[in-house]
Amino acid sequence: QVQLVESGGGLVQAGGSLRLSCVASGGNLRMYDLGWFRQAPGKEREFIGAIRRNSNIVYADSVKGRFTISRDKAENTKNTMYLQMNSLKPEDTAVYSCAALYAGILSSLWSARNYRYWGQGTQVTVSS
C-alpha cells in the first residue's frame, strides 16, 4: 500500500508562486507513476501532470509553461514529488492532490479513476 502526503498549499496573490510537495511511501514505488490533480469547488477533478516510472513527465495543456513537476531521486520505498507553480491565477484555486497509478500506460495518466492511491490534498487559494 502506498501512502501519499501533500504539503505546501496556502494563500498567494495572483502572479505569485507556490511549491507543493508530495511524499510517497510504502509499496514498490518503482512500479508507480505519480500524478498531480486539482479540484475546484463545483468542478470535476482535473489532471495537471504526472511523472512516470521512467521519469518522463507529462503536463496538461492548461498548465504548460507555468507549472513544473520534479522529483527527488527515486527510491524503492520513498519518493518526494514536487509541483512548482508560477504565475498563479485566481482560476488555479483548488484542492491539489497527488496520486499513484500502478504500472500505467501513457493514455491512462489523464483519468483520475485509474489512480489507486490518493493523498488528502492541500488547498491552494489565489487571490486577485
KEVEX-68774 format. One record per residue (C-alpha): y, x, z; residue in three letters. Coordinates in steps of 0.05 Angstrom, whole numbers, plus 5000, padded with zeros to 4 digits. Layout:
# residues N
   py   px   pz res
    Y    X    Z ala
...
//
This chain:
# residues 128
   py   px   pz res
 5000 5000 5000 gln
 5069 5024 4982 val
 5129 5016 5027 gln
 5199 5016 4998 leu
 5264 5021 5038 val
 5333 5017 5005 glu
 5398 5041 5035 ser
 5468 5057 5014 gly
 5497 4989 4999 gly
 5565 4967 5021 gly
 5633 4943 5002 leu
 5672 4980 4948 val
 5733 4967 4906 gln
 5728 4957 4832 ala
 5725 5023 4796 gly
 5692 5057 4855 gly
 5623 5087 4863 ser
 5562 5079 4907 leu
 5497 5114 4911 arg
 5435 5076 4932 leu
 5371 5107 4957 ser
 5301 5081 4956 cys
 5248 5116 4998 val
 5178 5102 4974 ala
 5119 5120 5016 ser
 5045 5106 5021 gly
 4993 5098 4967 gly
 4985 5145 4908 asn
 5057 5145 4884 leu
 5040 5186 4822 arg
 5008 5122 4795 met
 5072 5080 4803 tyr
 5135 5070 4762 asp
 5195 5056 4807 leu
 5247 5007 4785 gly
 5315 4981 4807 trp
 5333 4907 4803 phe
 5391 4866 4827 arg
 5401 4793 4841 gln
 5468 4759 4847 ala
 5476 4691 4881 pro
 5451 4635 4837 gly
 5424 4683 4784 lys
 5356 4709 4766 glu
 5334 4778 4785 arg
 5359 4829 4734 glu
 5326 4894 4713 phe
 5373 4954 4719 ile
 5327 5012 4703 gly
 5265 5050 4722 ala
 5237 5119 4728 ile
 5167 5126 4702 arg
 5108 5165 4727 arg
 5123 5218 4674 asn
 5196 5220 4698 ser
 5223 5186 4636 asn
 5280 5138 4653 ile
 5298 5073 4620 val
 5360 5031 4631 tyr
 5383 4961 4617 ala
 5438 4958 4565 asp
 5484 4925 4615 ser
 5488 4988 4658 val
 5480 5045 4609 lys
 5535 5096 4617 gly
 5554 5072 4687 arg
 5490 5075 4727 phe
 5444 5135 4733 thr
 5374 5137 4763 ile
 5345 5200 4791 ser
 5290 5221 4837 arg
 5274 5278 4884 asp
 5215 5320 4864 lys
 5156 5272 4862 ala
 5104 5278 4915 glu
 5039 5242 4920 asn
 5056 5201 4982 thr
 5132 5202 4987 lys
 5187 5194 4936 asn
 5261 5183 4940 thr
 5295 5150 4882 met
 5370 5142 4873 tyr
 5416 5096 4837 leu
 5485 5126 4824 gln
 5533 5070 4806 met
 5601 5088 4777 asn
 5659 5047 4751 ser
 5635 4987 4791 leu
 5658 4918 4772 lys
 5661 4854 4813 pro
 5604 4827 4770 glu
 5560 4883 4797 asp
 5560 4848 4864 thr
 5488 4832 4882 ala
 5429 4850 4926 val
 5398 4912 4898 tyr
 5324 4924 4906 ser
 5274 4977 4887 cys
 5204 4961 4867 ala
 5139 4995 4849 ala
 5098 4980 4787 leu
 5026 5004 4785 tyr
 5006 5042 4723 ala
 5052 5001 4679 gly
 5064 5005 4605 ile
 5134 5011 4577 leu
 5141 4939 4559 ser
 5124 4916 4630 ser
 5182 4952 4663 leu
 5233 4898 4649 trp
 5199 4840 4685 ser
 5202 4834 4760 ala
 5137 4796 4762 arg
 5099 4859 4742 asn
 5121 4898 4803 tyr
 5072 4898 4860 arg
 5115 4922 4918 tyr
 5188 4910 4936 trp
 5238 4935 4985 gly
 5281 4889 5028 gln
 5343 4900 4986 gly
 5412 4925 5001 thr
 5477 4887 4990 gln
 5529 4915 4943 val
 5596 4879 4942 thr
 5651 4900 4893 val
 5720 4873 4907 ser
 5771 4862 4854 ser
//
